[in-house]
Amino acid sequence: MEKIHTTLRDSAAARWTALILLSFAMFCSYIFMDILSPIKDLMQSTRGWDSTAFGTMQGSETFLNVFIFFLIFAGIILDKLGVRFTAVLSGAVMLIGAIIKWYSVSTSFIGSELENWFTNNLNYIPGFQELGISPFYEGMPASAKLASVGFMIFGCGVEMAGITVSRGIVKWFKGREMALAMGSEMALARLGVATCMIFSPLIAKWGADMTGNKLDLNTVNVANSVAFGVILLMIALMMFIIYFFMDRKLDAQTGEAEEKDDPFRLRDLKGIFTSAGFWLVALLCVLYYSAIFPFQKYAVNMLQCNITFTAPEQGSFWASNTVTFIQYTIMLVVAIFAFISNFRKGTTKIVFLTLSVVSLIVFCYMGYMRQSAETIFAVFPLLAVGITPILGNYVDHKGKAASMLMIGSLLLIACHLTFAFILPLAKGHAILGVIIAYITILVLGASFSLVPASLWPSVPKLVDNKVIGSAYALIFWIQNIGLWLFPLLIGKILDATNPEVVAAIKDGSMSPEVAAVSYDYTIPLLMLACLGVAAMIIGFILKAWDKKKGYGLELPNIKK
């Protein structure tokens, strides 16, 4: 009993400190992951990236993980060498890839010998080209090619970090509030999405010249946005290093070693491959996340194409940089009050929830007044921040994880169909369009909370503890197939279903900046809705299989 009270793991403050370190590192990585998403229009108008080039680059993040099987190796590294070593390694790999991506979009790259080399090379990759999975193609801008290389390396690091953080949470929270911890980690990490949406366009346009309300594209610097992400990844690496020493102290206290008495062996993977429940979870994961993360990369541009925006008068408060920081502060207030309300009761809980809701309304009003798609989509993670811990806590104490997976998929379907068919009807009606967008984005955020809060804590119920790292790695690898394929498909489908836009760019009858906000997104959105339908069907099968095999997915995590 004395040992229990003298270990870091049994100290709530220490457990949650470890969680904050891991979560903040993932917060920084989520920002960089989508750093170019809210400025797709600027990448087209300043760097010549059409939808195919943009989609190919975005999909490259997971290329090495999928086709070189890096994620599988990452899982084995995690199981053999432990959480802390893999965490620091993942932070370093992310940073290296980010620096390469920054250079690719910088002005230093333009006109360089390296640009000429990338223009003339990597146009044909034997084997990959024949299979239709090449990360490059002839005519792809050189900057997009090098950005793809950097993003591939970053992708290896960020996915390695993802499985490491999941394994780290299991290490510190197993038998305790694990679903709450995983839900809280995802909630904080997703604030990175909102941070990216708000600040990436601001930083790219910082100091740019304006003529009336029209932006001078020659003075826009998209590399500044990527540099912002690089700095944050330096901070993420520092968080992992601090966690390294904290985790080592825990092992010293418990007498455990990262290389356990019952060590990992390759034949232990058989338990993963023969688990039908595991494969159902993995399939549901790839279907669901393929309808979320690729959509995030195009969401801002989709809103730009479906909502009529009128830029605020230049020199007004709503056109200033000051309003960006005010809105971001209000966003933090929404997130903090919503999150803290999960740990309060009675009148205090009501007060915190009321303050959070009022702040959310103010945040949405400011987004409307700023008349920009990126500030509207920034609301995406805010409802998730408030309800993910609630859902995680519910799974810990009540269970019903499989049921939550189905509900999340149903909400996903409804949101993509709304974007495809209802939002375009409101074009020309600015207020109505923004209201529909806000409601749909908030519901999508709620859906995004239901699935992770129930899915990730279910994995330890399906596989042996010694191969949890490999199990998460295999799920992430399968998930990465979708995250590689669907950004690429969306880009290609946009160009294929909008031939008039592509033709107008080629013949010069439409400027790149006008073309960037003229796409019809109906078919890509229908494709994403179909993924949601498939995920919901798998959810039904998983629930039935759990009832038959007794995995305990519908049971609470905390044993009484």
VEXDREN-2710 file (C-alpha; in Angstrom, 1 decimal):
% VEXDREN-2710
k/r/px/py/pz
1/MET/0.0/0.0/0.0
2/GLU/2.9/2.4/0.8
3/LYS/4.3/1.8/-2.7
4/ILE/1.0/2.8/-4.3
5/HIS/1.0/6.2/-2.7
6/THR/4.7/6.9/-3.5
7/THR/4.6/6.5/-7.3
8/LEU/3.9/9.3/-9.8
9/ARG/1.3/7.3/-11.6
10/ASP/-0.9/7.3/-8.5
11/SER/-0.7/11.0/-8.1
12/ALA/-3.5/12.7/-10.0
13/ALA/-1.4/15.9/-10.4
14/ALA/1.5/13.9/-11.9
15/ARG/-0.7/11.8/-14.2
16/TRP/-2.4/14.9/-15.6
17/THR/0.9/16.8/-15.9
18/ALA/2.2/13.9/-18.1
19/LEU/-1.0/14.2/-20.1
20/ILE/-0.6/17.9/-20.6
21/LEU/2.9/17.5/-21.9
22/LEU/1.8/14.8/-24.4
23/SER/-1.3/16.8/-25.3
24/PHE/0.5/20.1/-25.9
25/ALA/3.0/18.3/-28.2
26/MET/0.1/16.9/-30.2
27/PHE/-1.6/20.4/-30.2
28/CYS/1.5/21.8/-31.9
29/SER/1.6/18.9/-34.4
30/TYR/-2.1/19.3/-35.3
31/ILE/-1.4/23.0/-36.1
32/PHE/1.4/22.1/-38.6
33/MET/-0.6/19.2/-40.1
34/ASP/-3.2/21.6/-41.5
35/ILE/-1.1/24.8/-41.7
36/LEU/-1.8/25.1/-45.5
37/SER/-5.4/24.0/-45.3
38/PRO/-6.9/27.5/-44.7
39/ILE/-4.8/29.1/-47.4
40/LYS/-5.5/26.7/-50.3
41/ASP/-6.6/29.7/-52.3
42/LEU/-3.3/31.5/-51.6
43/MET/-1.3/28.4/-52.6
44/GLN/-3.1/28.4/-55.9
45/SER/-2.8/32.1/-56.6
46/THR/0.8/32.6/-55.3
47/ARG/2.5/29.2/-56.0
48/GLY/0.4/27.8/-58.8
49/TRP/-0.9/24.8/-56.9
50/ASP/-4.2/23.6/-58.5
51/SER/-6.5/21.3/-56.6
52/THR/-4.7/18.2/-57.9
53/ALA/-1.3/19.5/-56.8
54/PHE/-2.7/20.6/-53.4
55/GLY/-4.4/17.2/-52.9
56/THR/-1.4/15.3/-53.9
57/MET/0.8/17.2/-51.5
58/GLN/-1.7/16.9/-48.6
59/GLY/-2.0/13.1/-49.2
60/SER/1.8/12.7/-49.2
61/GLU/1.8/13.1/-45.4
62/THR/0.9/9.4/-45.0
63/PHE/2.8/8.1/-48.1
64/LEU/5.8/6.6/-46.3
65/ASN/3.6/5.3/-43.4
66/VAL/1.4/3.4/-45.9
67/PHE/3.7/2.2/-48.7
68/ILE/7.0/1.9/-46.9
69/PHE/5.3/0.5/-43.8
70/PHE/7.0/3.0/-41.5
71/LEU/4.1/3.0/-39.1
72/ILE/4.4/-0.7/-38.5
73/PHE/8.1/-0.3/-37.8
74/ALA/7.2/2.6/-35.5
75/GLY/4.9/0.3/-33.5
76/ILE/7.6/-2.3/-33.1
77/ILE/10.1/0.5/-32.1
78/LEU/7.6/1.6/-29.5
79/ASP/7.0/-1.8/-28.1
80/LYS/10.8/-2.6/-28.0
81/LEU/12.3/0.7/-26.9
82/GLY/9.4/2.3/-25.0
83/VAL/7.3/5.4/-24.8
84/ARG/9.9/8.0/-23.9
85/PHE/12.5/7.2/-26.5
86/THR/9.9/7.0/-29.3
87/ALA/8.3/10.3/-28.2
88/VAL/11.6/12.2/-28.5
89/LEU/12.4/10.5/-31.8
90/SER/8.9/11.4/-33.2
91/GLY/9.4/15.0/-32.2
92/ALA/12.8/15.2/-34.0
93/VAL/11.4/13.6/-37.2
94/MET/8.4/16.0/-37.3
95/LEU/10.7/19.0/-37.0
96/ILE/13.0/17.8/-39.8
97/GLY/10.1/17.3/-42.2
98/ALA/8.6/20.7/-41.2
99/ILE/11.8/22.5/-42.0
100/ILE/12.0/21.0/-45.4
101/LYS/8.4/21.9/-46.1
102/TRP/9.0/25.5/-45.0
103/TYR/11.9/25.8/-47.4
104/SER/9.8/24.4/-50.3
105/VAL/7.3/27.3/-50.1
106/SER/9.8/30.0/-49.2
107/THR/11.0/32.7/-51.6
108/SER/14.6/31.3/-51.3
109/PHE/13.4/28.1/-53.2
110/ILE/12.0/30.1/-56.1
111/GLY/14.6/30.2/-59.0
112/SER/17.1/28.0/-57.1
113/GLU/19.0/25.1/-58.6
114/LEU/16.9/22.8/-56.3
115/GLU/13.7/24.1/-57.9
116/ASN/15.1/23.3/-61.3
117/TRP/16.0/19.8/-60.2
118/PHE/12.6/19.1/-58.8
119/THR/11.0/20.5/-62.0
120/ASN/13.0/18.2/-64.2
121/ASN/12.9/15.1/-61.9
122/LEU/10.5/12.9/-60.0
123/ASN/8.1/13.0/-62.9
124/TYR/8.1/9.3/-63.2
125/ILE/8.6/6.8/-60.3
126/PRO/8.9/3.2/-61.7
127/GLY/6.4/0.8/-60.1
128/PHE/4.5/3.5/-58.2
129/GLN/3.5/5.2/-61.4
130/GLU/2.1/2.0/-62.9
131/LEU/0.1/1.3/-59.7
132/GLY/-1.3/4.8/-59.7
133/ILE/0.1/5.6/-56.3
134/SER/3.0/7.9/-57.1
135/PRO/3.4/10.9/-54.8
136/PHE/4.5/13.0/-57.7
137/TYR/3.4/13.5/-61.3
138/GLU/4.7/15.3/-64.4
139/GLY/3.7/19.0/-64.3
140/MET/3.4/19.1/-60.5
141/PRO/5.0/22.4/-59.3
142/ALA/8.5/21.9/-57.9
143/SER/7.5/23.6/-54.7
144/ALA/4.7/21.1/-54.2
145/LYS/7.1/18.2/-54.9
146/LEU/9.6/19.3/-52.2
147/ALA/6.7/20.2/-49.9
148/SER/5.5/16.6/-50.4
149/VAL/8.9/15.2/-49.4
150/GLY/9.0/17.3/-46.2
151/PHE/5.4/16.4/-45.4
152/MET/6.1/12.7/-45.9
153/ILE/8.9/12.9/-43.3
154/PHE/6.7/15.0/-41.0
155/GLY/3.9/12.4/-41.4
156/CYS/6.2/9.6/-40.2
157/GLY/6.9/11.7/-37.1
158/VAL/3.4/12.8/-36.3
159/GLU/1.9/9.3/-36.7
160/MET/4.6/7.8/-34.6
161/ALA/3.8/10.5/-32.0
162/GLY/0.1/9.6/-32.2
163/ILE/0.7/5.9/-31.3
164/THR/3.2/6.9/-28.7
165/VAL/0.9/9.3/-27.0
166/SER/-1.9/6.7/-27.0
167/ARG/0.5/4.2/-25.5
168/GLY/1.7/6.7/-22.9
169/ILE/-1.8/7.5/-21.8
170/VAL/-2.5/3.7/-21.4
171/LYS/0.7/3.5/-19.3
172/TRP/-0.3/6.3/-17.0
173/PHE/-4.0/5.9/-16.8
174/LYS/-4.9/2.2/-17.3
175/GLY/-7.4/1.1/-14.6
176/ARG/-8.2/4.8/-13.9
177/GLU/-9.9/7.5/-16.0
178/MET/-8.3/6.4/-19.3
179/ALA/-11.2/7.4/-21.6
180/LEU/-11.4/10.8/-20.0
181/ALA/-7.7/11.2/-20.4
182/MET/-7.8/10.2/-24.1
183/GLY/-10.8/12.4/-24.7
184/SER/-9.1/15.4/-23.0
185/GLU/-5.9/14.8/-25.0
186/MET/-7.9/14.9/-28.2
187/ALA/-9.9/17.9/-27.1
188/LEU/-6.7/19.9/-26.5
189/ALA/-5.0/18.7/-29.6
190/ARG/-8.0/19.7/-31.7
191/LEU/-7.7/23.2/-30.5
192/GLY/-4.7/23.2/-32.8
193/VAL/-7.1/23.0/-35.8
194/ALA/-8.9/26.2/-34.7
195/THR/-5.5/27.9/-34.0
196/CYS/-4.3/26.9/-37.4
197/MET/-7.5/28.2/-39.1
198/ILE/-7.4/31.5/-37.3
199/PHE/-3.7/32.3/-37.5
200/SER/-2.3/30.7/-40.7
201/PRO/-4.1/33.2/-43.1
202/LEU/-3.3/36.1/-40.7
203/ILE/0.5/35.3/-40.7
204/ALA/0.6/34.7/-44.5
205/LYS/-1.0/38.1/-45.1
206/TRP/0.8/39.9/-42.3
207/GLY/2.1/43.2/-43.8
208/ALA/0.7/42.5/-47.2
209/ASP/-0.4/45.5/-49.3
210/MET/-4.1/46.2/-50.0
211/THR/-5.6/48.2/-52.8
212/GLY/-9.1/49.1/-51.6
213/ASN/-10.3/45.7/-50.2
214/LYS/-8.2/43.7/-52.7
215/LEU/-5.1/41.9/-51.5
216/ASP/-1.8/42.4/-53.4
217/LEU/-0.8/38.7/-53.9
218/ASN/2.8/39.7/-54.6
219/THR/3.2/40.8/-51.0
220/VAL/1.7/37.7/-49.4
221/ASN/4.2/35.2/-47.9
222/VAL/2.8/31.8/-47.3
223/ALA/6.2/30.6/-46.0
224/ASN/5.6/32.7/-42.8
225/SER/2.6/30.5/-41.9
226/VAL/4.8/27.3/-42.3
227/ALA/7.6/29.0/-40.2
228/PHE/5.0/29.6/-37.4
229/GLY/4.3/25.8/-37.5
230/VAL/8.1/25.0/-37.4
231/ILE/8.5/27.1/-34.2
232/LEU/5.6/25.3/-32.6
233/LEU/7.2/21.9/-33.4
234/MET/10.4/23.0/-31.7
235/ILE/8.2/23.6/-28.6
236/ALA/6.6/20.1/-29.1
237/LEU/10.0/18.5/-29.1
238/MET/10.8/20.2/-25.8
239/MET/7.6/18.9/-24.3
240/PHE/8.6/15.4/-25.3
241/ILE/12.0/15.8/-23.7
242/ILE/10.5/16.9/-20.4
243/TYR/8.1/14.0/-20.6
244/PHE/11.2/11.7/-21.2
245/PHE/12.6/12.6/-17.7
246/MET/9.2/12.4/-16.0
247/ASP/8.5/8.9/-17.5
248/ARG/11.9/7.7/-16.5
249/LYS/11.3/8.8/-12.9
250/LEU/8.1/6.8/-12.9
251/ASP/9.9/3.6/-14.0
252/ALA/12.5/4.2/-11.4
253/GLN/9.8/4.4/-8.7
254/THR/7.8/1.4/-9.8
255/GLY/10.9/-0.8/-10.6
256/GLU/9.6/-1.3/-14.1
257/ALA/11.8/-1.1/-17.2
258/GLU/10.8/-0.1/-20.7
259/GLU/12.1/-3.5/-21.7
260/LYS/9.7/-5.7/-19.7
261/ASP/10.3/-9.0/-18.0
262/ASP/7.9/-10.4/-20.6
263/PRO/9.5/-8.8/-23.7
264/PHE/7.9/-8.1/-27.1
265/ARG/8.4/-10.8/-29.7
266/LEU/7.3/-10.7/-33.4
267/ARG/5.2/-13.8/-32.9
268/ASP/3.1/-11.9/-30.3
269/LEU/1.6/-10.0/-33.3
270/LYS/-0.5/-13.1/-34.1
271/GLY/-2.9/-12.0/-31.4
272/ILE/-3.6/-8.8/-33.3
273/PHE/-4.0/-10.4/-36.7
274/THR/-6.4/-13.1/-35.4
275/SER/-8.7/-10.7/-33.6
276/ALA/-11.9/-10.0/-35.6
277/GLY/-12.9/-7.3/-33.1
278/PHE/-9.6/-5.5/-33.8
279/TRP/-10.1/-5.6/-37.5
280/LEU/-13.6/-4.2/-37.2
281/VAL/-12.3/-1.3/-35.1
282/ALA/-9.5/-0.7/-37.6
283/LEU/-11.9/-0.7/-40.5
284/LEU/-14.3/1.7/-38.8
285/CYS/-11.4/3.9/-38.0
286/VAL/-10.2/4.2/-41.5
287/LEU/-13.7/4.9/-42.9
288/TYR/-14.5/7.5/-40.3
289/TYR/-11.3/9.4/-40.2
290/SER/-11.1/9.4/-44.0
291/ALA/-14.3/11.4/-43.9
292/ILE/-12.9/13.9/-41.4
293/PHE/-9.2/14.7/-41.8
294/PRO/-9.2/15.0/-45.6
295/PHE/-12.3/17.2/-45.3
296/GLN/-10.4/19.5/-42.9
297/LYS/-7.9/20.2/-45.6
298/TYR/-10.6/21.4/-48.0
299/ALA/-13.2/22.7/-45.6
300/VAL/-12.2/26.4/-45.7
301/ASN/-12.1/26.4/-49.5
302/MET/-15.5/24.6/-49.5
303/LEU/-17.0/27.4/-47.4
304/GLN/-15.4/30.0/-49.7
305/CYS/-17.0/28.4/-52.7
306/ASN/-20.5/28.1/-51.0
307/ILE/-20.9/31.3/-49.0
308/THR/-21.0/34.8/-50.3
309/PHE/-18.4/36.8/-48.3
310/THR/-18.1/40.6/-48.4
311/ALA/-14.7/41.7/-47.1
312/PRO/-14.8/44.3/-44.2
313/GLU/-13.8/47.8/-45.1
314/GLN/-10.1/48.2/-45.1
315/GLY/-9.0/50.1/-42.0
316/SER/-12.0/49.1/-40.0
317/PHE/-11.9/47.1/-36.7
318/TRP/-13.1/43.9/-38.4
319/ALA/-10.4/44.1/-41.0
320/SER/-7.6/44.6/-38.4
321/ASN/-5.2/42.1/-37.0
322/THR/-6.3/43.0/-33.5
323/VAL/-9.6/41.3/-33.9
324/THR/-7.8/38.1/-34.7
325/PHE/-6.2/38.0/-31.3
326/ILE/-9.4/39.0/-29.5
327/GLN/-11.3/36.2/-31.2
328/TYR/-8.7/33.7/-30.4
329/THR/-8.8/34.8/-26.7
330/ILE/-12.5/34.3/-26.7
331/MET/-12.0/30.9/-28.3
332/LEU/-9.7/29.9/-25.4
333/VAL/-12.4/31.2/-22.9
334/VAL/-15.0/29.0/-24.6
335/ALA/-12.7/25.9/-24.5
336/ILE/-11.4/26.5/-20.9
337/PHE/-14.8/27.1/-19.4
338/ALA/-16.4/24.2/-21.3
339/PHE/-13.6/21.9/-20.3
340/ILE/-13.6/22.9/-16.6
341/SER/-17.3/22.5/-16.4
342/ASN/-16.8/18.7/-16.7
343/PHE/-15.2/18.7/-13.3
344/ARG/-17.7/20.9/-11.5
345/LYS/-21.1/20.2/-10.0
346/GLY/-24.3/22.2/-9.2
347/THR/-24.3/26.0/-9.6
348/THR/-20.6/26.2/-10.4
349/LYS/-21.1/23.9/-13.4
350/ILE/-24.0/25.9/-14.7
351/VAL/-22.1/29.1/-14.4
352/PHE/-19.1/27.7/-16.3
353/LEU/-21.4/26.3/-19.0
354/THR/-23.3/29.6/-19.3
355/LEU/-20.1/31.6/-19.7
356/SER/-18.8/29.1/-22.3
357/VAL/-22.1/29.3/-24.4
358/VAL/-22.2/33.1/-24.2
359/SER/-18.5/33.2/-25.3
360/LEU/-19.2/30.8/-28.1
361/ILE/-22.0/33.0/-29.4
362/VAL/-19.7/36.0/-29.3
363/PHE/-17.0/34.0/-31.1
364/CYS/-19.4/33.0/-33.9
365/TYR/-20.6/36.7/-34.2
366/MET/-17.1/37.8/-34.6
367/GLY/-16.4/35.1/-37.2
368/TYR/-19.5/36.4/-39.2
369/MET/-18.4/40.0/-39.0
370/ARG/-14.9/39.2/-40.2
371/GLN/-16.4/37.6/-43.3
372/SER/-13.8/34.9/-43.7
373/ALA/-14.3/31.2/-44.1
374/GLU/-11.3/30.3/-42.0
375/THR/-12.6/32.0/-38.9
376/ILE/-16.0/30.3/-39.4
377/PHE/-14.5/26.8/-39.7
378/ALA/-12.3/27.6/-36.6
379/VAL/-15.5/26.8/-34.5
380/PHE/-15.1/23.1/-35.5
381/PRO/-13.2/21.8/-32.4
382/LEU/-15.0/24.0/-29.8
383/LEU/-18.0/21.8/-29.1
384/ALA/-15.6/18.8/-29.1
385/VAL/-13.5/20.4/-26.3
386/GLY/-16.6/20.7/-24.1
387/ILE/-18.2/17.3/-24.7
388/THR/-15.2/15.0/-25.4
389/PRO/-14.3/14.8/-21.7
390/ILE/-18.0/14.2/-20.9
391/LEU/-18.1/11.3/-23.3
392/GLY/-14.8/9.9/-22.1
393/ASN/-16.0/10.1/-18.5
394/TYR/-19.3/8.3/-19.6
395/VAL/-17.4/5.5/-21.3
396/ASP/-15.1/5.2/-18.2
397/HIS/-18.1/4.8/-15.8
398/LYS/-21.0/3.6/-18.0
399/GLY/-19.5/2.1/-21.2
400/LYS/-21.5/2.0/-24.4
401/ALA/-18.4/2.6/-26.6
402/ALA/-19.7/0.7/-29.6
403/SER/-23.0/2.6/-29.5
404/MET/-21.2/5.9/-29.5
405/LEU/-19.3/4.9/-32.6
406/MET/-22.6/4.4/-34.5
407/ILE/-24.0/7.7/-33.4
408/GLY/-20.9/9.5/-34.4
409/SER/-21.1/8.0/-37.9
410/LEU/-24.7/9.0/-38.2
411/LEU/-23.9/12.6/-37.4
412/LEU/-21.1/12.6/-39.9
413/ILE/-23.4/11.5/-42.7
414/ALA/-25.9/14.3/-41.9
415/CYS/-23.2/16.9/-41.8
416/HIS/-21.6/16.1/-45.2
417/LEU/-25.1/15.9/-46.9
418/THR/-25.9/19.3/-45.4
419/PHE/-22.7/20.7/-46.9
420/ALA/-23.4/19.1/-50.2
421/PHE/-27.1/20.0/-50.7
422/ILE/-28.3/22.6/-48.2
423/LEU/-25.4/25.0/-47.8
424/PRO/-25.2/25.8/-51.6
425/LEU/-28.9/26.8/-51.5
426/ALA/-28.0/29.7/-49.2
427/LYS/-25.4/31.2/-51.4
428/GLY/-26.1/34.8/-51.8
429/HIS/-27.7/34.9/-48.4
430/ALA/-24.7/35.7/-46.2
431/ILE/-26.4/35.4/-42.8
432/LEU/-28.3/32.2/-43.6
433/GLY/-25.3/30.6/-45.1
434/VAL/-23.1/31.4/-42.1
435/ILE/-25.8/30.1/-39.7
436/ILE/-26.1/26.8/-41.6
437/ALA/-22.3/26.5/-41.7
438/TYR/-21.9/27.2/-38.0
439/ILE/-24.5/24.6/-36.9
440/THR/-23.2/21.9/-39.2
441/ILE/-19.6/22.5/-38.3
442/LEU/-20.4/22.3/-34.5
443/VAL/-22.4/19.1/-35.0
444/LEU/-19.5/17.7/-37.0
445/GLY/-17.2/18.6/-34.1
446/ALA/-19.6/16.7/-31.8
447/SER/-19.4/13.6/-34.1
448/PHE/-15.6/13.9/-34.0
449/SER/-15.8/13.7/-30.2
450/LEU/-18.0/10.6/-30.0
451/VAL/-15.7/8.4/-32.1
452/PRO/-12.2/9.0/-30.5
453/ALA/-13.6/9.1/-26.9
454/SER/-15.0/5.6/-27.5
455/LEU/-12.7/4.0/-30.1
456/TRP/-9.2/4.5/-28.7
457/PRO/-9.9/3.3/-25.2
458/SER/-11.4/0.1/-26.7
459/VAL/-8.2/-1.1/-28.2
460/PRO/-6.6/-2.4/-24.9
461/LYS/-9.8/-4.5/-24.5
462/LEU/-9.0/-6.3/-27.8
463/VAL/-5.3/-7.1/-27.6
464/ASP/-2.6/-8.1/-25.1
465/ASN/-0.9/-5.3/-23.2
466/LYS/2.6/-6.1/-24.6
467/VAL/1.5/-5.4/-28.2
468/ILE/-0.7/-2.3/-27.6
469/GLY/1.9/-0.2/-29.4
470/SER/1.9/-2.4/-32.4
471/ALA/-1.9/-2.6/-32.3
472/TYR/-2.2/1.2/-32.3
473/ALA/0.4/1.3/-35.1
474/LEU/-1.5/-1.1/-37.2
475/ILE/-4.7/0.8/-36.8
476/PHE/-2.9/4.1/-37.6
477/TRP/-1.3/2.4/-40.7
478/ILE/-4.7/1.3/-42.0
479/GLN/-6.1/4.7/-41.2
480/ASN/-3.2/6.3/-43.1
481/ILE/-4.3/4.5/-46.2
482/GLY/-7.4/6.6/-46.2
483/LEU/-5.6/9.7/-45.2
484/TRP/-3.3/9.3/-48.2
485/LEU/-6.0/8.3/-50.7
486/PHE/-8.9/10.7/-50.0
487/PRO/-7.1/14.1/-50.0
488/LEU/-5.7/13.0/-53.4
489/LEU/-9.1/11.9/-54.6
490/ILE/-10.9/15.1/-53.5
491/GLY/-8.3/17.2/-55.4
492/LYS/-8.7/15.0/-58.6
493/ILE/-12.5/14.9/-58.3
494/LEU/-12.6/18.7/-57.9
495/ASP/-10.7/19.3/-61.1
496/ALA/-12.6/16.5/-63.0
497/THR/-16.1/17.8/-61.9
498/ASN/-15.2/21.5/-62.5
499/PRO/-13.8/21.4/-66.1
500/GLU/-15.0/24.9/-66.8
501/VAL/-12.8/26.2/-63.9
502/VAL/-9.7/24.3/-65.1
503/ALA/-10.3/25.4/-68.7
504/ALA/-10.8/29.0/-67.6
505/ILE/-7.4/29.0/-65.8
506/LYS/-5.6/27.6/-68.8
507/ASP/-7.1/30.1/-71.3
508/GLY/-6.6/33.0/-68.9
509/SER/-10.3/34.0/-68.8
510/MET/-10.4/33.4/-65.0
511/SER/-7.7/34.5/-62.6
512/PRO/-6.2/31.9/-60.2
513/GLU/-7.7/33.8/-57.1
514/VAL/-11.2/33.8/-58.6
515/ALA/-10.8/30.1/-59.7
516/ALA/-9.8/29.1/-56.2
517/VAL/-13.2/30.0/-54.8
518/SER/-15.3/28.8/-57.8
519/TYR/-15.4/25.0/-57.3
520/ASP/-18.5/22.8/-56.9
521/TYR/-17.9/20.4/-53.9
522/THR/-21.0/18.3/-54.3
523/ILE/-19.4/15.1/-55.5
524/PRO/-16.5/15.1/-53.1
525/LEU/-18.9/15.7/-50.2
526/LEU/-21.2/12.8/-51.3
527/MET/-18.1/10.5/-51.4
528/LEU/-17.3/11.5/-47.8
529/ALA/-21.0/10.9/-46.7
530/CYS/-20.7/7.4/-48.2
531/LEU/-17.7/6.7/-46.0
532/GLY/-19.9/7.7/-43.1
533/VAL/-22.6/5.2/-44.2
534/ALA/-20.0/2.4/-44.4
535/ALA/-18.6/3.3/-40.9
536/MET/-22.1/3.2/-39.4
537/ILE/-22.7/-0.3/-40.9
538/ILE/-19.4/-1.5/-39.4
539/GLY/-20.4/0.0/-36.1
540/PHE/-23.6/-2.2/-36.1
541/ILE/-21.5/-5.3/-36.9
542/LEU/-19.0/-4.4/-34.2
543/LYS/-21.7/-4.1/-31.6
544/ALA/-23.2/-7.4/-32.6
545/TRP/-19.8/-9.1/-32.6
546/ASP/-18.9/-7.6/-29.1
547/LYS/-22.2/-9.0/-27.7
548/LYS/-21.3/-12.4/-29.2
549/LYS/-17.6/-12.5/-28.1
550/GLY/-17.8/-10.5/-24.9
551/TYR/-14.9/-8.1/-25.6
552/GLY/-16.5/-5.7/-23.2
553/LEU/-16.7/-2.7/-25.5
554/GLU/-20.1/-1.7/-24.0
555/LEU/-18.8/-2.1/-20.5
556/PRO/-17.2/0.7/-18.4
557/ASN/-13.4/1.0/-18.3
558/ILE/-13.3/1.6/-14.5
559/LYS/-14.0/-1.6/-12.6
560/LYS/-15.9/-1.2/-9.4
END
